[in-house]
Amino acid sequence: MANLGIMLLMHLSINTSYYLIHENKINKAFQPVIHILIVTASIISMFHFSYMSDGHRVDLRMIPIILLGVFHSWKYVLPVIVISSLYRLGLGGPTAVHGTIFGIIIPSILSLIAFTWRDKKHILVILLGCITVSWLVSDLLPAKIRLAVPDGVALIHLGALLSAFLIMYFFALTGRRHLDTLKTQQFFAERDPLTGLYNMRKFDTKLEQFSPEGKRMFIAMIDIDHFKGINDTLGHQVGDAAIKNVGKILLTYCKKDMFIARWGGDEFIVFMAAERILTVRQELESIRKGVRENPTSAGVGIMPITLSLSIGVAELTDLSHLKETIEEADKQLYLAKKLGRDRVC
């Protein structure tokens, strides 16, 4: 029961850390380190809370090792193997070497083999097989190879391993689904569902949090040329496909110090920080050309539509002047249309 309690606490700690990272309260770069430390601490705790049966000490250390290997590969498992093995050897005792080899290293190797074969449909079978094989190696090898565990104790150990694993698997699966649901909810709270770009609420938040660090700031307004004609002649489904295609292309051009949102309809807004306006114009020209070079499918039997963009850009001298800057970028956008469309002004 103590080992099961340790694993449940481990699961709770890992889930909490992932939630805090999801909420940006912990830097994402620390996530692997936190995960490794939590699992390592849990395994080490099990050394001190093993249970006695017929004079033999057994624990459930295999389970977190195997789960880690199957789901997260060698980058997570290797540090856990090294730290846990050194700690177990440091504790000493007649079974220190055997416990390290058969209880830590071999289950880790088996989990990494399972990682290469895993698929989502059979993941539960693979995990159960990995645990069973690890148990066979750990508990049932002949005494000449290691200190043998009596059959009765070995069977109790197997039952405890499988029962604890199924409980942990249920909690891990539930936790992962909950995290996926949170990510989906956050995505739709921050993104335009048609294009995947930021919505204006998230755009404003990003802008408030942005630090220019000596760079100049710019706002660009983008409009799809002749969009009303596409809607009127080919229908709104093709119009939506055009907006979606432009949004997809805009996402591919999004870089550091740059974010993009759907302004509304067929219009988009871009924020960019750069040292020179020439750099901004070059980026916007790349976007314009990228849209031209990637036609939008208009449906079966209809030729793909080649789209063009009119783009206006203005410098944002201060965040308090955002409204005025958008208006100036809009003026430049309409100038681009007046001059023949498909250009940056």
C-alpha positions as CSV (number, residue, x, y, z in Angstrom):
1,M,0.0,0.0,0.0
2,A,2.9,2.4,0.8
3,N,4.3,1.8,-2.7
4,L,0.9,2.4,-4.3
5,G,0.6,5.6,-2.3
6,I,4.0,6.8,-3.5
7,M,3.0,6.2,-7.1
8,L,-0.3,8.0,-6.7
9,L,1.5,11.0,-5.2
10,M,4.0,10.7,-8.1
11,H,1.1,10.9,-10.6
12,L,-0.5,13.8,-8.8
13,S,2.9,15.7,-8.7
14,I,3.5,15.1,-12.4
15,N,0.0,16.1,-13.4
16,T,0.3,19.3,-11.3
17,S,3.6,20.2,-12.9
18,Y,2.2,19.7,-16.4
19,Y,-0.9,21.9,-15.5
20,L,1.4,24.6,-14.1
21,I,3.5,24.5,-17.3
22,H,0.3,24.6,-19.4
23,E,-0.8,27.7,-17.4
24,N,2.7,29.3,-18.0
25,K,3.4,29.4,-14.3
26,I,6.5,27.2,-14.8
27,N,8.9,27.5,-17.8
28,K,8.3,24.7,-20.3
29,A,12.0,24.2,-20.6
30,F,12.0,22.7,-17.0
31,Q,9.3,20.1,-17.7
32,P,11.7,17.2,-18.5
33,V,13.8,17.9,-15.4
34,I,10.8,18.1,-13.2
35,H,9.3,14.9,-14.6
36,I,12.6,13.0,-14.1
37,L,13.1,14.3,-10.6
38,I,9.6,13.3,-9.5
39,V,10.0,9.8,-10.9
40,T,13.4,9.3,-9.5
41,A,12.3,10.5,-6.0
42,S,9.4,8.1,-6.2
43,I,11.6,5.1,-7.0
44,I,14.1,6.0,-4.3
45,S,11.2,6.3,-1.8
46,M,10.1,2.7,-2.7
47,F,13.5,1.4,-1.6
48,H,12.7,2.6,1.9
49,F,9.0,1.5,1.9
50,S,9.4,-2.0,0.4
51,Y,7.2,-4.7,1.8
52,M,8.3,-7.9,3.5
53,S,7.0,-11.3,2.6
54,D,8.5,-14.6,3.9
55,G,11.7,-12.7,4.7
56,H,12.1,-11.2,1.3
57,R,11.7,-7.5,0.4
58,V,9.9,-6.6,-2.8
59,D,8.7,-3.3,-4.2
60,L,6.9,-1.8,-7.2
61,R,9.8,0.2,-8.7
62,M,9.3,-1.4,-12.1
63,I,6.1,0.3,-12.8
64,P,7.2,4.0,-12.9
65,I,10.4,2.9,-14.8
66,I,8.4,1.0,-17.4
67,L,5.8,3.8,-17.8
68,L,8.5,6.4,-18.2
69,G,10.4,4.3,-20.8
70,V,7.3,3.4,-22.9
71,F,5.8,6.9,-23.0
72,H,8.9,9.1,-22.9
73,S,11.9,7.2,-24.3
74,W,15.6,7.0,-23.3
75,K,16.0,10.8,-22.7
76,Y,13.9,10.5,-19.6
77,V,14.8,7.0,-18.5
78,L,18.6,7.3,-18.7
79,P,18.9,9.9,-15.9
80,V,16.5,7.9,-13.7
81,I,18.5,4.7,-14.2
82,V,21.8,6.4,-13.3
83,I,20.5,8.2,-10.2
84,S,18.4,5.3,-8.9
85,S,21.1,2.7,-9.5
86,L,23.8,4.7,-7.8
87,Y,21.4,5.3,-4.8
88,R,20.5,1.6,-4.6
89,L,24.1,0.5,-4.7
90,G,24.9,3.1,-2.1
91,L,22.4,1.6,0.3
92,G,24.4,-1.6,0.1
93,G,23.2,-5.1,1.3
94,P,23.5,-8.6,-0.2
95,T,20.9,-7.8,-2.9
96,A,22.1,-4.4,-3.9
97,V,23.7,-5.4,-7.2
98,H,20.9,-7.9,-8.1
99,G,18.3,-5.3,-7.2
100,T,20.0,-2.7,-9.4
101,I,20.5,-5.0,-12.4
102,F,17.2,-6.9,-12.3
103,G,14.9,-4.3,-10.7
104,I,16.1,-1.1,-12.5
105,I,18.4,-1.7,-15.5
106,I,16.7,-4.6,-17.1
107,P,13.1,-3.2,-16.8
108,S,14.4,0.0,-18.3
109,I,15.9,-1.8,-21.3
110,L,12.7,-3.7,-21.8
111,S,10.7,-0.5,-21.6
112,L,12.9,1.1,-24.3
113,I,12.4,-1.9,-26.5
114,A,8.7,-1.6,-26.0
115,F,8.9,2.1,-26.9
116,T,10.1,1.3,-30.4
117,W,7.2,-1.2,-30.9
118,R,4.4,0.8,-29.2
119,D,1.2,1.8,-31.0
120,K,-1.8,3.4,-29.5
121,K,-4.2,0.5,-30.1
122,H,-2.1,-2.1,-28.2
123,I,-0.3,0.1,-25.7
124,L,-2.0,-1.6,-22.7
125,V,-1.0,-5.1,-23.9
126,I,2.6,-3.9,-24.5
127,L,2.8,-2.4,-21.0
128,L,1.4,-5.5,-19.4
129,G,3.8,-7.7,-21.4
130,C,6.7,-5.5,-20.4
131,I,5.8,-5.7,-16.7
132,T,5.3,-9.5,-16.8
133,V,8.7,-10.1,-18.6
134,S,10.4,-7.8,-16.1
135,W,8.9,-9.8,-13.3
136,L,9.9,-13.1,-14.8
137,V,13.5,-11.8,-15.1
138,S,13.5,-10.3,-11.7
139,D,11.8,-13.0,-9.6
140,L,12.1,-16.3,-11.4
141,L,15.7,-16.6,-12.7
142,P,17.6,-19.6,-11.2
143,A,19.4,-19.1,-8.0
144,K,22.8,-19.6,-9.7
145,I,22.2,-16.4,-11.6
146,R,20.8,-14.3,-8.8
147,L,19.2,-14.6,-5.3
148,A,16.0,-16.4,-6.1
149,V,12.6,-15.3,-4.7
150,P,10.3,-18.1,-3.5
151,D,7.5,-18.9,-5.9
152,G,4.8,-17.8,-3.4
153,V,6.5,-14.4,-2.8
154,A,7.0,-14.1,-6.6
155,L,3.3,-14.6,-7.3
156,I,2.3,-12.1,-4.7
157,H,4.8,-9.7,-6.2
158,L,3.3,-10.2,-9.7
159,G,-0.2,-9.7,-8.4
160,A,0.8,-6.5,-6.7
161,L,2.6,-5.3,-9.8
162,L,-0.3,-5.9,-12.1
163,S,-2.9,-4.5,-9.8
164,A,-0.9,-1.3,-9.0
165,F,-0.1,-0.9,-12.7
166,L,-3.8,-1.1,-13.8
167,I,-4.7,1.5,-11.1
168,M,-1.8,3.8,-12.3
169,Y,-2.7,3.3,-15.9
170,F,-6.2,4.4,-15.3
171,F,-5.1,7.5,-13.5
172,A,-2.4,8.3,-16.1
173,L,-4.9,7.9,-18.9
174,T,-7.5,10.1,-17.1
175,G,-4.9,12.8,-16.4
176,R,-3.7,12.8,-20.0
177,R,-7.2,13.1,-21.4
178,H,-7.9,16.0,-18.9
179,L,-4.7,17.8,-20.0
180,D,-5.7,17.3,-23.7
181,T,-9.1,18.7,-23.0
182,L,-7.5,21.8,-21.3
183,K,-5.2,22.3,-24.3
184,T,-8.2,22.0,-26.7
185,Q,-10.2,24.5,-24.7
186,Q,-7.3,26.9,-24.5
187,F,-6.7,26.6,-28.3
188,F,-10.3,27.6,-29.1
189,A,-10.3,30.3,-26.5
190,E,-7.3,31.9,-28.1
191,R,-7.6,31.0,-31.8
192,D,-9.9,31.7,-34.7
193,P,-11.5,28.3,-35.5
194,L,-11.3,28.7,-39.3
195,T,-7.7,29.7,-39.7
196,G,-5.9,28.7,-36.5
197,L,-4.6,32.2,-36.1
198,Y,-5.0,34.2,-32.9
199,N,-8.3,35.9,-32.2
200,M,-8.3,39.6,-31.4
201,R,-8.5,39.0,-27.7
202,K,-5.4,36.9,-27.7
203,F,-3.7,39.4,-30.1
204,D,-4.3,42.2,-27.7
205,T,-3.0,40.1,-24.8
206,K,0.2,39.3,-26.7
207,L,0.7,42.9,-27.6
208,E,0.3,44.0,-23.9
209,Q,2.9,41.4,-22.9
210,F,5.4,42.1,-25.6
211,S,8.7,43.8,-24.8
212,P,10.3,45.4,-28.0
213,E,13.8,45.4,-26.4
214,G,15.0,48.4,-28.5
215,K,13.3,47.3,-31.8
216,R,10.7,49.4,-33.6
217,M,7.1,48.1,-33.7
218,F,4.8,47.8,-36.7
219,I,1.2,46.9,-37.5
220,A,0.2,45.6,-40.9
221,M,-3.4,45.1,-42.2
222,I,-3.9,42.4,-44.8
223,D,-7.0,42.0,-47.1
224,I,-7.7,39.3,-49.7
225,D,-8.3,41.0,-53.1
226,H,-11.7,40.6,-54.8
227,F,-12.9,38.4,-52.0
228,K,-16.6,39.5,-52.4
229,G,-16.4,38.3,-56.0
230,I,-15.2,34.9,-54.8
231,N,-18.1,34.6,-52.4
232,D,-20.7,35.9,-54.9
233,T,-19.6,33.7,-57.8
234,L,-18.3,30.5,-56.1
235,G,-20.2,30.5,-52.8
236,H,-19.3,30.9,-49.2
237,Q,-17.7,27.5,-48.8
238,V,-15.0,28.5,-51.4
239,G,-14.7,31.8,-49.6
240,D,-14.1,30.1,-46.3
241,A,-11.5,27.8,-48.0
242,A,-9.7,30.9,-49.3
243,I,-9.6,32.5,-45.8
244,K,-8.4,29.2,-44.3
245,N,-5.7,28.8,-47.0
246,V,-4.4,32.3,-46.4
247,G,-4.5,31.7,-42.6
248,K,-2.4,28.5,-43.1
249,I,0.1,30.4,-45.2
250,L,0.4,33.2,-42.7
251,L,1.1,30.7,-39.9
252,T,4.1,29.3,-41.9
253,Y,5.6,32.8,-42.1
254,C,5.1,33.7,-38.4
255,K,8.5,34.2,-36.8
256,K,10.0,35.5,-33.5
257,D,8.8,39.0,-32.6
258,M,5.8,38.5,-34.8
259,F,2.2,37.4,-34.3
260,I,-0.9,37.4,-36.5
261,A,-4.6,37.4,-35.9
262,R,-7.8,37.3,-38.0
263,W,-9.2,40.8,-37.8
264,G,-12.6,39.7,-39.3
265,G,-14.0,38.5,-42.6
266,D,-11.1,38.3,-45.0
267,E,-8.9,40.7,-43.1
268,F,-5.9,39.9,-41.0
269,I,-3.7,41.9,-38.6
270,V,0.0,41.4,-38.2
271,F,2.3,42.7,-35.4
272,M,6.0,42.8,-36.1
273,A,9.1,44.1,-34.3
274,A,12.2,44.9,-36.3
275,E,15.1,47.3,-36.4
276,R,14.1,48.7,-39.8
277,I,10.9,49.1,-41.8
278,L,12.7,47.6,-44.8
279,T,12.8,44.2,-42.9
280,V,9.1,44.4,-42.2
281,R,8.3,45.2,-45.9
282,Q,10.5,42.3,-47.0
283,E,8.6,39.9,-44.7
284,L,5.3,41.2,-45.9
285,E,6.4,40.8,-49.5
286,S,7.3,37.2,-48.8
287,I,3.8,36.6,-47.4
288,R,2.2,38.2,-50.4
289,K,4.2,36.1,-52.8
290,G,3.6,33.0,-50.7
291,V,-0.2,33.4,-51.1
292,R,0.1,33.9,-54.8
293,E,2.2,30.8,-55.2
294,N,-0.2,28.6,-53.3
295,P,-3.6,28.6,-55.0
296,T,-6.8,27.7,-53.1
297,S,-8.8,24.6,-54.2
298,A,-12.3,25.6,-55.3
299,G,-13.7,22.1,-55.5
300,V,-13.9,19.1,-57.8
301,G,-13.7,20.0,-61.4
302,I,-12.9,23.7,-60.7
303,M,-9.6,25.3,-61.3
304,P,-7.7,26.3,-58.1
305,I,-8.0,30.0,-57.4
306,T,-4.9,32.2,-57.3
307,L,-5.3,34.7,-54.5
308,S,-3.6,38.0,-54.0
309,L,-3.2,40.3,-51.0
310,S,-3.2,44.0,-50.5
311,I,-1.2,45.0,-47.4
312,G,-0.8,48.2,-45.6
313,V,1.8,48.8,-42.8
314,A,2.3,51.6,-40.3
315,E,4.7,52.1,-37.4
316,L,3.4,51.7,-33.8
317,T,5.4,54.2,-31.8
318,D,3.6,53.4,-28.5
319,L,1.0,50.8,-27.4
320,S,-1.3,53.6,-26.4
321,H,-1.5,54.6,-30.1
322,L,-2.6,51.2,-31.3
323,K,-6.0,52.4,-32.6
324,E,-4.4,55.3,-34.6
325,T,-1.8,52.9,-36.0
326,I,-4.4,50.5,-37.2
327,E,-6.2,53.3,-38.9
328,E,-3.0,54.4,-40.6
329,A,-2.3,50.8,-41.7
330,D,-5.8,50.6,-43.0
331,K,-5.2,53.8,-45.1
332,Q,-2.1,52.2,-46.5
333,L,-4.1,49.1,-47.3
334,Y,-6.7,51.0,-49.3
335,L,-3.9,52.9,-51.0
336,A,-2.5,49.5,-52.1
337,K,-5.9,48.6,-53.5
338,K,-6.2,52.0,-55.3
339,L,-2.8,51.4,-56.9
340,G,-3.9,48.1,-58.4
341,R,-3.9,45.6,-55.5
342,D,-1.5,42.7,-54.9
343,R,1.1,45.0,-53.2
344,V,2.5,46.3,-49.9
345,C,2.2,50.0,-49.1
